[in-house]
Amino acid sequence: MLLTPLMAAAQEDDRGRLVQLLEEALSDQAARQVRIDGFRGALSAQASLDRLTIADEEGVWLTLEDVTLDWNRRALFSRALEVTALTAGRLELARLPQTENGLPAAEAQPFSLPELPLSIRIDQTAIDRVEIGEPVFGQALTFSIIGAAELAGGEGNAELQLDRLDGPQGQFRLIGSFENQSRVAAIDLLFEEEARGLAATLLDIPGEPSVRLTVDGQGPLTAFAADFALETDATPRLIGGLQISQSEEGDQTVALDMSGDVTAIVLPEYREFFGPDISLVANVTQDASGILTADPMRLTAAAMNLEGRLVLNAERQPESFALTGAIDPAGQEEDRVVLPISGGDLSVATAALDIGYDRTAGNTWRGEFELRDLISGGFSASGTVLNLTGEITEAAQGLAAITAEVAATTTGLSHTDPDLATALGDSVALDTLIRWEDTRGLTLSDLRLTAGDMALEGEMTADLADAQLGLDYALQAEIGDLTRFAPLAGDGLAGAASLSVDGTAEALSGSFDTNLAGQTRDLRLTPDLPPQLFAGATDLTARLRRDETGVTLEDVSLTGQEVTLEGSGRLSSTESELLYRARLGISASSPPPFLAKSICAGA
C-alpha cells in the first residue's frame, strides 16, 4: 500500500523530466519557444497532451490541442523523436512566425535544413475532419489531412495530402525532400478541384471551371529545374519553369519564365488588356562577392509592356536601376483599354512610365509618368503628368536617405454630373518634397495642392517604430469662393473659408490630438438665413483628442459679429457629455423676425 503513492510520484517526476526534455530540445531560446500542457501516458507507448504551443517574441503562433501520440519513448534518450502516428483534434496557425529584421548578409547564404539536436521521424499524421466555416472562404469547407515527415542528419522528407469531403471534390498533395550534403531538392505538388470549387470561387474565375495546378521539380540547388502548369476545364492556361543554377565561380542564378493565354480565366472586360499571350520573364543573379543583378525583368501583355533592371552592390545599395513601361491599345478594336483594376471601371488611352538611376553619374534619380484620357465612372481627365527627381544617400550598409521632388498636374477634369464638374474645376496641381531617412521615417514638406482658388499647404511626417505608425502634421486649406460647391451643398452657399489643422496621430490605433483653427468670410449657407448672421469674419477654434477613453472636445469657440458659441464635451461608447453656451444676435437693420438677441446654454 505504501508503494503506490511512491510509484505515482516517481511517474509524475518522470513525466516532468520528459516534458522538459522535449520542450528544451524543440525550443530555440526566444526565436522558438515550445510549451506542452496536460501530457499523459509518459511511461507508455501511447501518450496524449491537451495543448502544445509554439511561440516567438511576439507570442504564440501555433497551437495544437487534443493530441494523441503513438511513439517510441526510449528513442528520446538517443536524441531521436520517433512517432508512429500523430493525430490532433485542433490545429490553429494564428500567424506566421516572425523573422529577424535587418539587411541580409552580402555573401550568398546557401539553403540548408536546420540541424536540430535530435532527429525527427513521423510515420503518419492525420486529422480526420477539418471544418472551415462559410465566413472564412465564402463557402463551407470540410476536408481530411494525412501526412508524414522525417528530419534527421540534415535530410528532410515530407508528404501532405488534403482531400475535400463535402461539395465539389478536390485534392491537394505535396511531396518534398531536401538533403544538405548533396544539396538535392525535390518537389511534387498537385492541386485539383472540380467545377465550382473553392479556388475558382475565391478567384472569381468566369464560369467557375475545374482547376488543376501542378509543380514538378528536382535536382541539386546548383542545377535545379521545376516545371509548373495551370489548367482550367482541362485546357492549359499558364505554363512555365523555374531554374536555379550556380557557376564554377560561385555565381547563383534564379530564372523564371512563364507564359500563356489567360483570357478564359479573367473577367471579359479585361481580356483585351491581357490578350492571348501574356509573358513574365525574370532573371536574378548574385555573384560570389554579393553583387545582385536582376536583368531582365519583363512583363508583357496585349496592351502593356513593362521592363526593368536592378543592380545592388554587396552592401545592398543600388548601383543602378531602370523601369520603363507603356500601356497602349494599338492593335485593339477600341482606341482605349480597360485596366484590370477598380472593377473594370477604369480605362485610359495611353500611359507611359520611365524611372532611372545610375550611381556612376551621381546620386540623382529621376522618373516620369504620363497618363492620357483617363475615364473612371463619370469622372474623366484629358492628361496627367508626374515628374520626380531626387537623391539617394548611402549609409555604411544600406541607405541613409532618399528624397523625391514631386511635381504633378492633371488637366481637362470633368464629370458627367455637372454639379460635381463645377466643384472639381478643370485642373489640379501638386508639388511636394518627400524625404525618407532611416532615423526619422517619412517626411512630406513644402506640400502645395491647388485646384482653381482652392489650395492645401503644409507638411507631414510618418514614423513606424515599436509597432506604431506615428504621424505629425500641420496643414492649411483655403477656398477663395465657396459658390463652386453651391450646387452640391445648397444654392445659397457663398463666401470664402480657410482652415488650419496641426497635431499628432497614431494611425494604427486611430488615436489623435488635433488643434483646429478656421475662418469664414461673408459666409452664406442658405437663402433662408440673413446675410448678416455670418457677415465679415467668423472664427472657429477647437481641440480634439481621441484615445482609449473616447473623443474629447476642448476649447470649442465660434466667434462672429452676430454669433458666439463656446463649448466642450466628451464622447465614448458608454457615456457622452456636451457643454455649450451660445449667443445669437441680429442688428436692428435686419428684417423680421430676426430682431431679437438670444442667449442659451446647455449640457
Secondary structure as the mmCIF struct_conf table of DSSP 4:
data_model
#
loop_
_struct_conf.conf_type_id
_struct_conf.id
_struct_conf.beg_label_comp_id
_struct_conf.beg_label_asym_id
_struct_conf.beg_label_seq_id
_struct_conf.end_label_comp_id
_struct_conf.end_label_asym_id
_struct_conf.end_label_seq_id
TURN_TY1_P TURN_TY1_P1 LEU A 2 LEU A 2
HELX_RH_AL_P HELX_RH_AL_P1 LEU A 3 LEU A 26
STRN STRN1 ASP A 28 ASP A 28
TURN_TY1_P TURN_TY1_P2 GLN A 29 ALA A 31
STRN STRN2 ARG A 32 ARG A 32
STRN STRN3 GLN A 33 ASP A 37
BEND BEND1 GLY A 38 GLY A 38
STRN STRN4 ARG A 40 ARG A 40
TURN_TY1_P TURN_TY1_P3 ALA A 42 LEU A 43
BEND BEND2 SER A 44 ALA A 45
STRN STRN5 GLN A 46 ASP A 56
TURN_TY1_P TURN_TY1_P4 GLU A 57 GLU A 58
STRN STRN6 GLY A 59 TRP A 71
HELX_RH_3T_P HELX_RH_3T_P1 ARG A 73 SER A 78
TURN_TY1_P TURN_TY1_P5 ARG A 79 ARG A 79
STRN STRN7 ALA A 80 LEU A 93
BEND BEND3 ARG A 95 ARG A 95
HELX_LH_PP_P HELX_LH_PP_P1 LEU A 96 GLN A 98
BEND BEND4 GLY A 102 GLY A 102
HELX_LH_PP_P HELX_LH_PP_P2 LEU A 103 ALA A 105
BEND BEND5 ALA A 106 GLU A 107
BEND BEND6 PRO A 117 LEU A 118
STRN STRN8 SER A 119 ILE A 132
HELX_RH_AL_P HELX_RH_AL_P2 GLU A 134 PHE A 137
BEND BEND7 GLY A 138 GLN A 139
STRN STRN9 LEU A 141 ALA A 152
TURN_TY1_P TURN_TY1_P6 GLY A 153 GLY A 154
STRN STRN10 GLU A 155 ARG A 164
BEND BEND8 ASP A 166 PRO A 168
STRN STRN11 GLY A 170 GLU A 179
TURN_TY1_P TURN_TY1_P7 ASN A 180 ARG A 183
STRN STRN12 VAL A 184 GLU A 193
TURN_TY1_P TURN_TY1_P8 ALA A 195 ARG A 196
HELX_RH_AL_P HELX_RH_AL_P3 LEU A 198 LEU A 202
TURN_TY1_P TURN_TY1_P9 LEU A 203 ASP A 204
TURN_TY1_P TURN_TY1_P10 PRO A 206 GLY A 207
STRN STRN13 VAL A 211 PRO A 220
TURN_TY1_P TURN_TY1_P11 LEU A 221 THR A 222
STRN STRN14 ALA A 223 THR A 232
TURN_TY1_P TURN_TY1_P12 ASP A 233 ALA A 234
STRN STRN15 THR A 235 GLN A 246
TURN_TY1_P TURN_TY1_P13 GLU A 248 GLU A 249
STRN STRN16 GLN A 252 GLY A 260
HELX_RH_3T_P HELX_RH_3T_P2 THR A 263 ILE A 265
BEND BEND9 VAL A 266 VAL A 266
HELX_RH_3T_P HELX_RH_3T_P3 PRO A 268 TYR A 270
HELX_RH_AL_P HELX_RH_AL_P4 ARG A 271 PHE A 274
BEND BEND10 PRO A 276 PRO A 276
STRN STRN17 ILE A 278 GLN A 286
TURN_TY1_P TURN_TY1_P14 ALA A 288 SER A 289
BEND BEND11 GLY A 290 GLY A 290
STRN STRN18 LEU A 292 ALA A 301
TURN_TY1_P TURN_TY1_P15 ALA A 302 ALA A 303
STRN STRN19 MET A 304 LEU A 312
TURN_TY1_P TURN_TY1_P16 ALA A 314 GLU A 315
BEND BEND12 ARG A 316 ARG A 316
STRN STRN20 PRO A 318 ILE A 327
TURN_TY1_P TURN_TY1_P17 ALA A 330 GLY A 331
BEND BEND13 GLN A 332 ARG A 336
STRN STRN21 VAL A 337 VAL A 338
BEND BEND14 PRO A 340 ILE A 341
HELX_RH_3T_P HELX_RH_3T_P4 SER A 342 GLY A 344
TURN_TY1_P TURN_TY1_P18 ASP A 345 ASP A 345
STRN STRN22 LEU A 346 VAL A 348
BEND BEND15 ALA A 349 ALA A 349
STRN STRN23 THR A 350 ASP A 358
HELX_RH_3T_P HELX_RH_3T_P5 ARG A 359 ALA A 361
BEND BEND16 ASN A 363 ASN A 363
STRN STRN24 THR A 364 SER A 376
TURN_TY1_P TURN_TY1_P19 GLY A 377 GLY A 378
STRN STRN25 PHE A 379 GLU A 394
BEND BEND17 ALA A 396 GLY A 398
STRN STRN26 LEU A 399 THR A 411
BEND BEND18 GLY A 412 GLY A 412
STRN STRN27 SER A 414 HIS A 415
BEND BEND19 THR A 416 ASP A 417
HELX_RH_AL_P HELX_RH_AL_P5 PRO A 418 LEU A 424
BEND BEND20 ASP A 426 ASP A 426
STRN STRN28 SER A 427 GLU A 437
TURN_TY1_P TURN_TY1_P20 ASP A 438 ARG A 440
STRN STRN29 GLY A 441 ALA A 451
TURN_TY1_P TURN_TY1_P21 GLY A 452 ASP A 453
STRN STRN30 MET A 454 ALA A 465
TURN_TY1_P TURN_TY1_P22 ASP A 466 ALA A 467
STRN STRN31 GLN A 468 ILE A 479
BEND BEND21 GLY A 480 GLY A 480
HELX_RH_3T_P HELX_RH_3T_P6 LEU A 482 PHE A 485
HELX_RH_AL_P HELX_RH_AL_P6 ALA A 486 ALA A 489
TURN_TY1_P TURN_TY1_P23 ASP A 491 GLY A 492
STRN STRN32 ALA A 494 GLU A 506
TURN_TY1_P TURN_TY1_P24 ALA A 507 GLY A 510
STRN STRN33 SER A 511 ARG A 524
TURN_TY1_P TURN_TY1_P25 PRO A 527 ASP A 528
BEND BEND22 LEU A 529 LEU A 529
TURN_TY1_P TURN_TY1_P26 PRO A 531 PHE A 534
BEND BEND23 GLY A 536 GLY A 536
STRN STRN34 ALA A 537 ASP A 547
TURN_TY1_P TURN_TY1_P27 GLU A 548 THR A 549
STRN STRN35 GLY A 550 THR A 559
BEND BEND24 GLN A 561 GLU A 562
STRN STRN36 VAL A 563 LEU A 571
BEND BEND25 SER A 573 THR A 574
STRN STRN37 SER A 576 LEU A 584
TURN_TY1_P TURN_TY1_P28 ALA A 588 SER A 589
BEND BEND26 SER A 590 SER A 590
HELX_LH_PP_P HELX_LH_PP_P3 PRO A 591 PRO A 591
TURN_TY1_P TURN_TY1_P29 PRO A 592 LEU A 595
STRN STRN38 SER A 598 GLY A 602
#
